[in-house]
Amino acid sequence: MARHGRSRGTLEHEVLASLGSAGAPMSVQQVLDDVDPSLAYTTVMTTLVRLHAKNAVTREQSGRAYLYSLPGGPDAARASMTAHSMHRLLDQGDDHRTVLSRFVAELSPADEKLLRRVLDGRTGPRRPTTP
């Protein structure tokens, strides 16, 4: 449990909500001021860095600092965070085939159909390919 009675997940959601309602890129200090000025600057900075690593937020350099934004909205950020968690869990084991097979076997028929469409490139974001 983090200080101020928040879990990391709760603070992440508060930061995402702040960025989502801002309508413009925000500095760490601006997010801190909006979420809870009593938090440590480094706590908010670390949360933003982690969200960036999960592809939930984007950042751009502005002088010596970064400005963070939520280009796809809160739903896209949550989807990126979930996908990041799924990748992290999958990478913990060596038998990806068995894990993925069991995952697919437990999908609802509607989700299985959606997954087939995604894999066929007919819906959803595509992962960039490297030449």
VOMI-573584 format. One line per 2 residues: number of its first residue (from 1); their letters; for each residue x, y, z of N, C-alpha, C, O. Coordinates in pm, whole numbers, always signed. Atoms other than C-alpha are relative to their C-alpha. Layout:
# residues N
NUM = A = X/Y/Z/X/Y/Z/X/Y/Z/X/Y/Z  ...
# end
This chain:
# residues 131
1 = MA = +85/-118/+0/+0/+0/+0/+89/+123/+0/+183/+132/+78  -78/-122/+10/+137/+338/-95/-40/+96/+112/-140/+75/+181
3 = RH = +34/-103/-98/+142/+639/+132/-132/+66/-37/-179/+53/-150  +127/-70/+18/-175/+845/+172/-115/-98/-23/-220/-58/-73
5 = GR = +108/+96/+9/-380/+523/+176/-35/-44/-140/-142/-102/-161  +28/+38/+139/-359/+467/-201/+85/-120/-40/+200/-134/+2
7 = SR = -81/+103/+64/-251/+159/-384/+55/+60/-128/+6/+163/-175  -57/-52/+124/-37/+207/-694/-107/+6/-109/-112/+102/-186
9 = GT = +105/+3/+101/-335/+109/-911/-96/+116/+12/-140/+173/-88  +90/-113/-23/-554/+373/-752/+64/+129/-48/-1/+210/-114
11 = LE = -69/-122/+44/-295/+644/-810/+11/+3/-153/-7/+108/-214  -6/+5/+147/-251/+528/-1171/-133/+46/-59/-135/+124/-155
13 = HE = +131/-39/+52/-627/+566/-1226/-27/+149/+20/-86/+214/-66  +16/-143/-25/-627/+911/-1068/+83/+83/-98/+37/+185/-149
15 = VL = -86/-71/+96/-336/+1019/-1289/-61/-7/-140/-63/+94/-211  +65/+13/+131/-511/+883/-1599/-122/+91/-11/-144/+153/-115
17 = AS = +117/-87/+1/-829/+1068/-1505/+41/+146/-13/-24/+222/-85  -50/-137/+8/-632/+1390/-1458/+44/+33/-143/+7/+137/-197
19 = LG = -46/-23/+138/-464/+1356/-1798/-117/+0/-97/-119/+78/-192  +116/+10/+89/-792/+1258/-1961/-87/+124/+1/-144/+161/-102
21 = SA = +85/-119/-9/-975/+1565/-1837/+73/+128/-36/+11/+233/-53  -79/-122/+22/-690/+1808/-1907/-19/+59/-139/-27/+181/-154
23 = GA = +15/-52/+135/-731/+1835/-2282/+129/+51/-62/+130/+98/-176  -130/-43/+49/-362/+1921/-2318/+107/-76/+77/+82/-121/+189
25 = PM = -108/+69/-73/-29/+1761/-2227/+31/+70/+132/+20/+192/+144  -25/-53/-134/+64/+1804/-1862/+140/-39/+49/+190/-147/+18
27 = SV = -127/+30/-66/+391/+1823/-1669/-29/-82/+126/-143/-93/+170  +14/+73/-126/+453/+1612/-1361/-60/+92/+106/-151/+51/+180
29 = QQ = +49/-93/-101/+394/+1920/-1146/-149/+30/-19/-222/+39/+80  +142/-26/+25/+59/+1991/-1313/-87/-118/+42/-193/-100/+100
31 = VL = +75/+119/-42/-56/+1632/-1259/-2/-7/+152/-107/-34/+211  -9/+0/-146/+64/+1648/-898/-99/+99/+61/-174/+65/+152
33 = DD = +90/-103/-51/-126/+1972/-837/-146/-39/-18/-230/-6/+67  +138/+39/+28/-442/+1825/-992/-44/-120/+84/-157/-124/+132
35 = VD = +37/+124/-69/-434/+1484/-823/+3/+16/+151/-97/-9/+219  -14/-16/-145/-304/+1559/-473/+132/+68/+30/+236/+2/+30
37 = PS = -124/-74/-25/-49/+1831/-393/+81/-49/+120/+198/-14/+135  -74/+50/-116/+44/+1651/-70/+88/-121/-35/+170/-164/+46
39 = LA = -85/+111/+43/+200/+1363/-268/+140/+51/-32/+160/+169/-61  -137/-35/+39/+572/+1360/-333/+7/+11/-152/-56/-67/-224
41 = YT = -21/-19/+144/+676/+1486/-676/+49/-130/-63/+3/-169/-170  -57/+122/+57/+877/+1168/-728/-102/-113/-9/-90/-200/-95
43 = TV = +106/+103/+6/+570/+952/-656/-79/+15/-129/-106/-84/-197  +77/-25/+122/+376/+1114/-939/+88/-22/-123/+43/-77/-223
45 = MT = -92/+19/+113/+681/+1115/-1167/+19/-150/-27/+15/-193/-142  -18/+145/+16/+737/+742/-1106/-126/-63/-58/-117/-151/-144
47 = TL = +126/+52/+54/+370/+671/-1175/-11/+30/-148/-50/-56/-226  +5/-36/+142/+387/+860/-1505/+101/-79/-83/+70/-121/-195
49 = VR = -103/+79/+71/+709/+682/-1606/-49/-143/-19/-32/-201/-127  +53/+136/+10/+546/+345/-1532/-116/-8/-100/-125/-103/-178
51 = LH = +111/-2/+97/+233/+439/-1727/+53/+12/-142/-2/-46/-235  -62/-12/+133/+455/+540/-2019/+60/-133/-43/+47/-172/-159
53 = AK = -58/+131/+32/+636/+205/-2002/-107/-101/-38/-80/-195/-113  +112/+89/+32/+295/+33/-2022/-75/+47/-124/-179/-10/-159
55 = NA = +64/-59/+118/+208/+242/-2331/-139/+57/+29/-222/+65/-62  +129/-58/-36/-84/+395/-2142/-3/+150/-23/-110/+207/-46
57 = VT = -9/-144/+25/+39/+754/-2186/+115/+24/-97/+205/-59/-112  -112/-41/+85/+263/+934/-2431/+68/+118/+69/+10/+184/+155
59 = RE = -70/-115/-56/+524/+1191/-2347/+82/+65/-109/+127/+1/-205  -82/-77/+92/+707/+1463/-2531/+92/+89/+82/+54/+140/+187
61 = QS = -97/-84/-70/+1016/+1654/-2429/-40/+146/-14/-79/+192/-122  +26/-143/-2/+960/+2015/-2330/+107/+63/+88/+95/+66/+210
63 = GR = -114/-49/-78/+1287/+2175/-2229/+68/-118/+65/+104/-215/-1  -64/+109/-73/+1436/+1956/-1959/-102/-99/+57/-64/-200/+116
65 = AY = +106/+84/-58/+1102/+1801/-1861/-79/-71/-109/-60/-46/-228  +93/+66/+91/+841/+1577/-2019/-141/+51/+26/-177/+86/+139
67 = LY = +142/-26/-10/+480/+1658/-2089/-71/-130/-37/-39/-192/-138  +71/+126/+17/+243/+1362/-2061/-141/+25/-50/-205/+124/-15
69 = SL = +137/-11/+49/-83/+1306/-2244/-62/-138/-16/+6/-240/-11  +81/+121/+11/-355/+1050/-2291/-71/+4/-135/-190/+35/-141
71 = PG = +56/-22/+133/-410/+1043/-2668/-121/-87/-35/-207/-43/-110  +110/+89/+35/-649/+747/-2686/-113/+0/+101/-210/-74/+84
73 = GP = +101/-4/-103/-852/+832/-2379/+23/-107/+106/+109/-193/+90  -18/+94/-111/-889/+637/-2054/-21/-146/-40/+50/-234/+11
75 = DA = +24/+140/+40/-1028/+323/-2223/+121/-58/-72/+158/-173/-48  -120/+47/+72/-727/+296/-2455/+116/-19/+97/+194/-113/+82
77 = AR = -107/+14/-100/-493/+351/-2160/-18/-127/+81/+78/-200/+103  +26/+123/-75/-660/+73/-1961/+26/-123/-86/+79/-223/-36
79 = AS = -28/+112/+90/-642/-156/-2265/+150/-24/-13/+195/-138/-14  -146/+14/+10/-269/-86/-2299/+58/-59/+128/+148/-142/+122
81 = MT = -49/+52/-127/-214/-155/-1929/-34/-148/+15/+48/-226/+65  +40/+141/-7/-407/-483/-1949/+87/-84/-93/+133/-191/-54
83 = AH = -85/+73/+94/-213/-591/-2257/+141/-14/+54/+204/-119/+40  -133/+5/-61/+112/-504/-2080/+6/-108/+108/+102/-185/+115
85 = SM = +6/+101/-106/+9/-719/-1782/-5/-140/-59/+60/-232/-9  +10/+131/+64/-84/-1007/-2011/+135/-44/-56/+174/-159/-42
87 = HR = -133/+31/+53/+255/-991/-2183/+97/-37/+112/+173/-133/+102  -89/+26/-114/+436/-977/-1849/-27/-139/+58/+67/-213/+88
89 = LL = +35/+132/-52/+247/-1284/-1724/+42/-110/-96/+94/-213/-53  -38/+100/+99/+304/-1475/-2047/+150/-21/-1/+198/-134/-16
91 = DQ = -146/+9/+4/+675/-1398/-2036/+60/-65/+124/+180/-93/+127  -51/+64/-121/+705/-1552/-1689/+25/-150/-20/+99/-212/+57
93 = GD = -16/+143/+23/+685/-1903/-1834/+63/-27/-135/+78/+63/-218  -63/+39/+126/+848/-2095/-2115/-98/-60/-100/-73/-59/-220
95 = DH = +93/+74/+85/+545/-2282/-2250/-113/+92/-48/-227/+78/-5  +100/-96/+50/+365/-2004/-2436/-114/-71/-72/-229/-29/-63
97 = RT = +103/+72/+76/+179/-2254/-2654/-111/-50/+91/-229/-32/+62  +100/+53/-92/+6/-2421/-2360/-80/+111/+65/-202/+102/+76
99 = VL = +69/-112/-65/-75/-2094/-2188/-100/+64/-97/-216/+86/-62  +89/-63/+99/-219/-1938/-2505/-114/-93/-38/-227/-48/-56
101 = SR = +105/+96/+33/-409/-2257/-2588/-108/-3/+107/-228/-5/+77  +99/+1/-110/-573/-2261/-2246/-76/+132/+7/-196/+133/+35
103 = FV = +67/-130/+1/-648/-1891/-2266/-110/+2/-106/-224/+42/-78  +98/+1/+109/-822/-1932/-2601/-113/-96/+29/-229/-67/-1
105 = AE = +103/+99/-31/-1007/-2244/-2482/-103/+54/+100/-218/+10/+101  +91/-54/-102/-1159/-2041/-2197/-71/+128/-44/-147/+186/+34
107 = LS = +69/-119/+51/-1276/-1749/-2416/-146/-33/-27/-182/-146/-60  +140/+16/+42/-1645/-1696/-2470/-2/-8/-151/+93/+37/-216
109 = PA = +8/+5/+146/-1760/-1765/-2826/+12/+139/-65/+74/+153/-170  -8/-135/+56/-1798/-1390/-2884/+143/+53/+4/+190/+114/-92
111 = DE = -139/-46/-10/-1445/-1315/-2758/+91/-79/-94/+185/-23/-150  -79/+80/+94/-1302/-1602/-2964/-17/+53/-143/+80/+63/-218
113 = KL = +27/-56/+133/-1468/-1459/-3274/+73/+135/-16/+131/+162/-121  -69/-129/+4/-1330/-1113/-3191/+151/-20/-13/+216/+49/-90
115 = LR = -143/+28/+9/-982/-1256/-3138/+39/-44/-140/+143/-3/-192  -28/+44/+138/-997/-1427/-3478/+3/+120/-95/+87/+128/-184
117 = RV = +3/-120/+84/-1091/-1093/-3638/+123/+87/+22/+180/+141/-72  -119/-79/-31/-808/-914/-3459/+122/-64/-64/+202/+5/-127
119 = LD = -115/+69/+56/-557/-1178/-3566/+2/+5/-153/+108/+5/-215  +9/-12/+146/-683/-1156/-3924/+20/+145/-47/+19/+172/-167
121 = GR = -23/-140/+35/-623/-779/-3910/-124/+75/-39/-116/+180/-104  +124/-64/+39/-987/-690/-3949/-54/+97/+104/-152/+167/+78
123 = TG = +48/-92/-102/-1027/-496/-3626/+112/+25/+101/+201/-58/+118  -93/-31/-106/-828/-325/-3352/+134/+50/-47/+166/+44/-166
125 = PR = -133/-52/+35/-481/-173/-3339/+92/-113/-38/+77/-226/+9  -98/+98/+46/-197/-355/-3509/+133/+29/+66/+168/+145/+87
127 = RP = -135/-14/-54/+142/-415/-3359/+92/+38/-114/+83/-22/-221  -92/-39/+109/+413/-239/-3564/+91/-117/-37/+135/-193/+50
129 = TT = -91/+105/+45/+622/-474/-3773/+136/+61/-26/+146/+176/-69  -135/-49/+27/+997/-440/-3800/+48/-58/-130/+28/-176/-156
131 = P = -44/+49/+130/+1153/-465/-4144/+114/-99/+11/+163/-149/-91
# end
